[in-house]
C-alpha cells in the first residue's frame, strides 16, 4: 500500500465507523423507544428508560436546532453549515492531518459526527438524540453517538493544540 494512502484510509475508516455506528444505534432507538419526556416520573410511558439507574437513561428526542439545542428550529440552515464544516475538515486533513496522527484522528471523529448528524437533518429534519445522563434533576444535554464523537474530537484538538511542537512550543 502506498504510504500517502494510509492516512486517508485511516481517516475515512474512522469517520465511516462513526457514521455507521451512529446510524445503526439511532435506527435501533427509533424503532425501540417512544419519544420521552425527561421530566416524566418513573413508570409513566413517556419517562426515559433507565440504562444505569438514573445516571444514564435513554430519552429519545428530536433536536431541530444545533449543539445543546441552540439555534432553535434551524435544521435546514444547520445542514447547509454542516456541508461547509465537512469541506473544511477534509481540507485541513489534506493539508495537515495526513502528517499528524492525533490531528487526523480528531478530524476523522469530527467528520464522522458531522456526517451522522447531517444525515439525520436531511432525512428527518432533526437530529435524533437519546443519551440522557445526569443525577436526579441535574441532567446533561441529551446527545447521540455522533455528538460523542464530536466531543471527543474537540478534546483531542485541545490536546493537539497544547502539546509541544517539534520546535519546543505549543502546536500552531
N, C-alpha and C positions, 0 to 999 in steps of 0.2 A: 504494500500500500504506500502511496506517495506521502511523504511526511507533511506536506502542506494540506493534505486532505483530512488527516487525522483530527485536527482541532475542529474542523467543520462537522465531521461525523459525530464527534462527541457532543458538540454544541447542539446539533439538530436532534441527536438521540435523547439528550436530557430534556430538551424542550418538548419533544414528541411524547416522552414518558409522562411528563406533567400534564399535557393536553389529554392524553388517553385516560390516565388515572382520574383526572378532574371530571371528564365527561362520563366515564363509567360510574363513578360514585354519585354524580348528580343524577344520572338516569335511575340508579337504584333508589336514591332518596325520593325522586319524583314519583316513582311507582309504588313505593312502600310507605310513605308518610303523607298525612294531610298537612296543609298549611297550619302552622302553630301560632298561638298567642303566647309569647314568652311570659306574660303575667298571669296566665290561667292557672288555677290551682291543680295540684296532682289529682288525677282521676277524671278531670274534665277532658273530653275528646280533643279539645284544642290545645291541651297542655303539651309542652315539649316532652320528648321521650328520653328518660334518663339513660345514659351510657355508663358513666362513672358517677353514680348517685346524682347529686345536684351540681357537681363540679363541671361535668361535661354532659351536654344534652343535645339531642337532635331537635332543632326547631326550624323546620322548613319555612323559608320566607322568600319573597320576591323583592329584590333590590333594584329599583329602576333608576337609581342615582349612581353616584360614584363611591369611592372608598369610604367606608364607615357611614354610608347613607348620605353623603354630602351631594350637593348639586341637584337635589330633588329629582323629578321625573324627566331626566335628560338622557335616556338610553341612546337615542339616535346620535346626538352630539358626542356622547362619550364613545360610541362605536367609531365614529369618524376620527376622534382624537386617538383612539387605540391604534388605528391604522398608522397614524403618524409616529406613535411611540414604537410600534413594531419595526417600521422602516429605520428609525433612529437606532434601535437595538442592533439590527443587522449591520448597519454602517459602522457602529462602534466595534462590533465583533470583528468586522473585516479589517479595521484599522489597528486595533489594539488587542482584542480578545484572543485572536489566534496565537499571540505571543505570550499570553499570560493566563495560566490555567484557572486561577482564582477569579479573575475578571470574566473569563469565558464561562465558568460555571454560574456566576451571578447573572450574566446576560442570558444564559440559557434558561435559568429559572424565571427570569423576568419575561422572556419571550413566551415560554410555556404558559405562565399565568395570564399574560395579556391575551394570548390566543384563546385560552379556555374561557375567559370571561367575554371576549369578543363573540365567540360562537353563541353564547347564551344571549347576548344583546341582539344579535342579528336574528337568531332563531326564535327567541321567546319575547324579546322586547324588554327583558330584565335579566338580572343575574340571579341564579338560584343560590342562596346561602342557606346553611343548615347547621353549622357547628356553633353551639351556644355554650360558652364557657364562663364560669364565674362562681361566686359564692353568695348564696342567698339572693338578695336584691342587687348585689354588685355584680353586674354582668359585663363582659366584654362585648364588642360588636359581633354580630353573627357573621361568620365567614365560611369559606369553602376551600377546597384543595388549591385552586388557582391563587386565591388570596394568601394562603400559607406559603406557597412558593415565592410569591412576590415579596412577602415579609422577610423570608429567609434571604432572598436576593439583596434586599436593602441592607440587612446586617452584613452580608458578605462584601457589599460595596463600601460600607463604612470601614470594615477591616482592611480592605484593599487600599482605601484612601489613607489610612493611618499607619500602615506598615511601612517600614523604611524601604526606600528605593535603593537600587544597587549603589547609587552615589552617596547614600547615607542619610537623606532627608525623606520625609513622607512622600508617597507616590503622588504624582501630579494628577 
